Amino acid sequence: MDKYFINTFKRNLHQAERLKQNLLEYGIKEENIFIIEGYDLLENPHIKRSKLCFRNFFDFMLPKMIETNSNCYYLEDHTIICDNPENYEKNNLIVWLGFMKKLKDYIVGAHLVFLHKDLIKTLEENKETFNPSHIDSFFMKYGLKNNILQIDKSITQIVPHYSLSLSRVKDTIRQNPINKDFIFYEKKTKKKETSSN
C-alpha cells in the first residue's frame, strides 16, 4: 500500500492533523498516514528559509519512507486534497499531483508529490550530492534531468497559512485561483448578448 507523509513542525501540528482527516475522508487508511515533525525555524535560525522543506524531507521524511519500502506521497501540511490521489495513473517515478500553478520553467508548490519506491532508494543513496534548494525546485529539476517527471493537473488547494520560506501569509483567494491547472476546472465561455429589434 502507498504511504502518505505530511511535512510539518510542532507549532503547525493542527494543520497536519487537519490534512490527515482530509485524507481519511477520501478513504486513505490511517495506518498509511505519517505526520513527520521537522525543523522549526524559531529553534533552528541557522537554516535558510528557502531550504527548510528540503532539509525536513532529507533529514526526517526520507529515512522513514525508506523503512516502509513502499511508494510514498510527499505532502505539505497546508494542503487541501480534493480527490483520492490513488485514482490517478502513475506512469513515472515522480508524479506531481498537487501544485499551485505551472509556469514555463517552474512548478509552484510541492503540495502532493508521488515518489516511487525505487526513486526513494536512489534519493537516499545520493542525498549527499544534492544542493539544498526550494523543494519544488529540487523535485522539478531532478525529474526533468532524469526524464522521470509526470505532471498534468493539480488535485489540491491550500488553506491560508504563514509561509516560513516566504515570510508572509498565503491566502486562499490569491493562491487558489480557478485556473486551467486545477483538475476540476471547467472552462466557461460568456454567452453573447443578443438584442431584440
Phi, psi and chi 1 to 4 in degrees:
 res  aa     phi    psi   chi1   chi2   chi3   chi4
   1 MET       -  142.5  -65.0  -65.4  -66.2      -
   2 ASP   -67.1  149.4  -66.7  -11.6      -      -
   3 LYS  -114.8  150.6  -49.6  -61.0 -178.8 -176.1
   4 TYR  -120.3  121.9  -66.3   75.0      -      -
   5 PHE  -116.7  120.2  -73.9   80.0      -      -
   6 ILE  -100.7  120.4  -58.2  171.8      -      -
   7 ASN   -83.1  119.6 -173.1    0.6      -      -
   8 THR  -152.0 -174.9 -167.4      -      -      -
   9 PHE  -145.3  166.3   56.3   99.2      -      -
  10 LYS   -53.3  -44.5 -174.7  176.0  -68.3 -174.9
  11 ARG   -68.7  -11.2  -71.2 -176.4  -66.3  130.4
  12 ASN  -116.7   17.4 -132.5   34.3      -      -
  13 LEU   -59.8  -29.3  -83.3  175.9      -      -
  14 HIS   -62.7  -33.1   63.5  -72.2      -      -
  15 GLN   -70.7  -40.0  -69.0  -73.6   19.5      -
  16 ALA   -64.0  -40.2      -      -      -      -
  17 GLU   -66.5  -36.7  -68.5  -68.8  -12.9      -
  18 ARG   -62.3  -44.0  176.1 -156.0   53.0   78.0
  19 LEU   -65.7  -39.0  176.4   52.3      -      -
  20 LYS   -58.1  -45.3  178.4  179.4  178.3  179.7
  21 GLN   -63.1  -38.2 -174.5   59.2   40.2      -
  22 ASN   -58.1  -45.2 -171.6 -173.0      -      -
  23 LEU   -65.7  -41.3  -70.3  165.7      -      -
  24 LEU   -60.4  -38.1  -68.5  171.9      -      -
  25 GLU   -64.0  -23.4  -69.9  168.1   -2.2      -
  26 TYR   -97.1   12.9  -81.7  105.5      -      -
  27 GLY    91.2    7.3      -      -      -      -
  28 ILE   -75.4  131.0  -53.2  -56.4      -      -
  29 LYS   -72.9  141.7  -66.8 -176.5  178.1  180.0
  30 GLU   -58.6  -35.7 -173.6  168.9   10.8      -
  31 GLU   -69.4   -9.8   59.1  -95.9   29.1      -
  32 ASN  -102.1    7.1  -66.5  -33.5      -      -
  33 ILE  -112.3  127.5  -56.4  172.0      -      -
  34 PHE  -126.0  124.7  -58.2   85.5      -      -
  35 ILE   -96.2  120.5  -66.2  174.8      -      -
  36 ILE  -111.5  116.0  -53.5  -62.1      -      -
  37 GLU   -83.3  122.4  -73.7 -173.8   42.9      -
  38 GLY  -108.1 -158.3      -      -      -      -
  39 TYR   -68.6  144.0  -62.1  110.9      -      -
  40 ASP  -107.9  128.8 -173.5  -29.9      -      -
  41 LEU   -62.2  -28.2  -73.8  179.3      -      -
  42 LEU   -63.9  -32.9  -71.8 -177.2      -      -
  43 GLU   -94.7  -13.1  -60.9  172.0   -1.5      -
  44 ASN  -135.1   64.2  -60.9  -86.3      -      -
  45 PRO   -64.8  -13.1   24.2  -34.5      -      -
  46 HIS   -74.2  -17.1   60.8  -76.4      -      -
  47 ILE   -82.5  128.7  -62.2  176.5      -      -
  48 LYS   -68.1  139.2  -68.2 -175.4  177.6  179.9
  49 ARG   -54.9  -41.1  -64.8  177.0 -178.2  -86.0
  50 SER   -69.9  -15.3   60.0      -      -      -
  51 LYS  -103.2   -0.7  -46.9  -64.3 -167.9  -62.3
  52 LEU   -60.1  -52.6 -179.1   65.9      -      -
  53 CYS   -64.2  -36.9  -71.5      -      -      -
  54 PHE   -59.4  -49.0 -179.4   99.0      -      -
  55 ARG   -64.3  -42.5  -68.3  -75.7  -56.4  -85.0
  56 ASN   -63.3  -38.5  -77.1  -15.3      -      -
  57 PHE   -63.9  -51.8  174.4   73.3      -      -
  58 PHE   -76.2  -32.5  -81.6   97.6      -      -
  59 ASP   -84.7  -30.6  -69.3   -3.8      -      -
  60 PHE  -120.4  -43.2  -61.7  102.3      -      -
  61 MET   -81.1  -48.1  -58.3 -177.3   83.0      -
  62 LEU   -57.8  -43.9 -168.9   59.7      -      -
  63 PRO   -59.8  -36.6  -25.0   35.5      -      -
  64 LYS   -70.6  -37.3  -64.7  -66.0 -175.9 -178.3
  65 MET   -62.2  -42.1  -70.7  179.2  174.4      -
  66 ILE   -57.7  -41.3  -72.0  -71.7      -      -
  67 GLU   -61.2  -30.1  -69.6  176.3    7.2      -
  68 THR   -79.2  -22.7   69.3      -      -      -
  69 ASN    51.5   42.4 -168.1   33.4      -      -
  70 SER  -131.8  164.0  -59.2      -      -      -
  71 ASN   -66.5  142.4  -61.0  -31.6      -      -
  72 CYS  -134.7  155.6  -62.0      -      -      -
  73 TYR  -111.3  133.7  -69.5   86.9      -      -
  74 TYR   -93.6  126.5  167.9   89.4      -      -
  75 LEU  -130.7  147.8  -59.9  101.6      -      -
  76 GLU  -102.6  144.6  -63.7 -177.4  -16.8      -
  77 ASP   -66.3  -15.4   57.8   16.3      -      -
  78 HIS   -89.2    7.7   51.0  -94.7      -      -
  79 THR   -78.2  144.1  -58.9      -      -      -
  80 ILE  -113.4  121.1  -59.1  171.2      -      -
  81 ILE   -86.7  129.4  -57.8  -66.8      -      -
  82 CYS  -108.5    3.1  -60.7      -      -      -
  83 ASP  -167.2  164.5 -160.6    6.1      -      -
  84 ASN   -73.3  119.7 -172.4  -34.8      -      -
  85 PRO   -59.4  -24.4  -23.6   34.7      -      -
  86 GLU   -77.0   -3.6  -64.7  176.7   17.8      -
  87 ASN   -79.9   -6.3  -69.7  -20.1      -      -
  88 TYR  -112.3  137.5  -61.2   85.4      -      -
  89 GLU   -64.9  142.5  -70.9 -172.2    9.1      -
  90 LYS  -115.8   99.8  -44.6  -62.7 -171.2  -56.6
  91 ASN  -107.8   16.8  -62.4  -43.7      -      -
  92 ASN  -156.1  175.7 -136.7  -36.8      -      -
  93 LEU   -77.0  -27.5  -60.3 -175.6      -      -
  94 ILE  -119.9  120.1  -61.4  176.4      -      -
  95 VAL  -121.9  112.2 -176.9      -      -      -
  96 TRP   -91.8  103.9 -150.6  -50.1      -      -
  97 LEU  -103.1  -10.4  -72.5  170.4      -      -
  98 GLY  -140.3  118.1      -      -      -      -
  99 PHE  -157.0  168.9   54.0   92.3      -      -
 100 MET   -79.7  -53.0 -156.9   89.2   68.2      -
 101 LYS  -166.4  160.8   56.6 -174.5  174.1 -179.2
 102 LYS  -104.3  124.8  -70.2 -174.4  -71.2 -175.2
 103 LEU  -101.9  175.5  -56.7  177.0      -      -
 104 LYS   -58.3  -39.9 -175.8  177.5 -179.5 -179.8
 105 ASP  -129.5   22.2   57.9   -7.3      -      -
 106 TYR  -158.3  146.3 -159.8   80.8      -      -
 107 ILE  -110.5  119.6  -56.4  167.1      -      -
 108 VAL   -89.9  112.7 -178.2      -      -      -
 109 GLY    96.1  118.0      -      -      -      -
 110 ALA  -102.3   68.4      -      -      -      -
 111 HIS   -79.3  -33.4  -58.4  153.9      -      -
 112 LEU  -152.4  108.5  172.1   63.2      -      -
 113 VAL  -130.8  122.0 -177.6      -      -      -
 114 PHE   -81.1  132.6  169.2   87.7      -      -
 115 LEU  -125.2  119.0  -55.2  171.3      -      -
 116 HIS   -67.4  148.2 -169.1  -82.7      -      -
 117 LYS   -61.7  -30.6   62.4 -178.6  179.8 -179.8
 118 ASP   -68.0  -38.2  -68.5  -18.1      -      -
 119 LEU   -66.1  -41.2  170.9   65.1      -      -
 120 ILE   -57.2  -42.5  -68.9  170.0      -      -
 121 LYS   -64.0  -41.2  -67.7  176.4 -176.6  176.4
 122 THR   -64.5  -41.8  -59.9      -      -      -
 123 LEU   -62.7  -41.3  -67.2  177.0      -      -
 124 GLU   -63.3  -42.9  173.9   64.7   22.2      -
 125 GLU   -67.2  -28.0  -68.6  168.0   -2.5      -
 126 ASN  -113.7   11.8  -64.4  -79.2      -      -
 127 LYS   -59.3  -29.7   63.5 -177.5 -179.6 -179.1
 128 GLU   -71.8  -13.2  -60.6  -57.7  -32.5      -
 129 THR   -92.7   -7.6   67.5      -      -      -
 130 PHE   -91.1  139.1  -58.3  133.8      -      -
 131 ASN   -88.7  128.3  -67.0  -39.7      -      -
 132 PRO   -56.8  140.4  -25.7   36.0      -      -
 133 SER  -158.7 -177.8   65.0      -      -      -
 134 HIS   -57.1  137.9  -75.6  -74.9      -      -
 135 ILE   -65.4  -35.4 -166.3   67.0      -      -
 136 ASP   -67.0  -36.7   47.1    9.6      -      -
 137 SER   -64.3  -41.5  176.4      -      -      -
 138 PHE   -62.5  -51.4  170.6   75.8      -      -
 139 PHE   -59.5  -42.7  -75.2  143.6      -      -
 140 MET   -65.6  -50.9 -173.8 -161.1   71.7      -
 141 LYS   -65.2  -40.4  -70.5  179.5  179.4  178.0
 142 TYR   -66.8  -41.6 -172.2   86.4      -      -
 143 GLY   -64.9  -43.8      -      -      -      -
 144 LEU   -68.4  -42.7  -70.0  175.7      -      -
 145 LYS   -59.5  -37.2  178.3 -178.2  178.1 -178.5
 146 ASN  -102.6    7.2  -65.1  -76.9      -      -
 147 ASN    55.1   46.2 -163.4   29.9      -      -
 148 ILE  -127.8   18.3   56.8  171.8      -      -
 149 LEU  -103.3  128.8  176.0   61.9      -      -
 150 GLN  -119.6  126.4  174.1 -173.2  -22.4      -
 151 ILE  -149.8  134.5 -177.4  168.6      -      -
 152 ASP  -135.7  -90.3 -178.3   22.3      -      -
 153 LYS  -108.6  158.8  -59.1  -72.5 -172.7  178.1
 154 SER   -97.6  136.5  175.3      -      -      -
 155 ILE  -108.1   20.2   65.1  167.6      -      -
 156 THR  -128.0  159.5   65.3      -      -      -
 157 GLN  -134.3 -172.4  -65.1 -171.9  -44.4      -
 158 ILE  -133.1  158.1   62.5  170.4      -      -
 159 VAL   -92.4  156.3  -63.7      -      -      -
 160 PRO   -58.5  133.5  -20.8   32.0      -      -
 161 HIS  -159.7  159.4   67.6  -75.4      -      -
 162 TYR   -85.6  120.7 -176.8   81.4      -      -
 163 SER   -84.1  116.6  170.7      -      -      -
 164 LEU   -67.8  -33.4  -68.3  174.1      -      -
 165 SER   -74.5  -29.0   62.8      -      -      -
 166 LEU  -103.7  -10.2  -61.5  177.3      -      -
 167 SER    59.2   41.2  -60.2      -      -      -
 168 ARG  -158.8  165.4   59.5  177.7  168.1   78.7
 169 VAL   -81.9  132.8  172.8      -      -      -
 170 LYS   -98.9  123.4  -72.6 -173.1  174.0 -178.6
 171 ASP  -108.8  156.3   61.0   86.6      -      -
 172 THR   -71.3  -29.6   54.9      -      -      -
 173 ILE   -64.2  -43.6  -65.4  175.9      -      -
 174 ARG   -83.3  -32.1 -171.6  168.9   58.6   82.6
 175 GLN   -98.2   -7.5  -59.8  -65.6  -19.1      -
 176 ASN  -118.0   58.7  -73.2  -30.2      -      -
 177 PRO   -67.2  148.6   27.7  -34.7      -      -
 178 ILE   -81.4   92.9  -56.9  -59.1      -      -
 179 ASN  -131.6  176.6   62.2   36.7      -      -
 180 LYS   -65.2  -15.3   59.8 -176.2  175.1   58.5
 181 ASP   -80.5  -16.1  -67.3  -32.6      -      -
 182 PHE   -84.5  133.4 -173.1   50.9      -      -
 183 ILE   -58.3  -31.6 -166.3   74.6      -      -
 184 PHE   -98.8   11.4  -62.0  118.2      -      -
 185 TYR   -68.0  132.5  170.5   72.4      -      -
 186 GLU  -119.9  121.7  -66.3 -179.6    7.6      -
 187 LYS   -67.4  128.0 -172.1  173.9 -177.1 -180.0
 188 LYS  -112.2  134.5  -63.4 -179.3  179.5  179.5
 189 THR  -113.1  139.8   56.2      -      -      -
 190 LYS   -75.5  135.7  -66.8 -177.7  178.2  179.6
 191 LYS   -76.1  137.3  -66.3 -178.1  179.4  179.3
 192 LYS   -69.0  133.8  -67.2 -178.2  178.5  178.8
 193 GLU   -73.3  135.6  -65.5 -176.3    3.1      -
 194 THR  -112.6  139.6   56.6      -      -      -
 195 SER  -114.8  142.5   55.9      -      -      -
 196 SER   -94.6  137.4   55.7      -      -      -
 197 ASN   -87.2      -  -65.7  -32.7      -      -
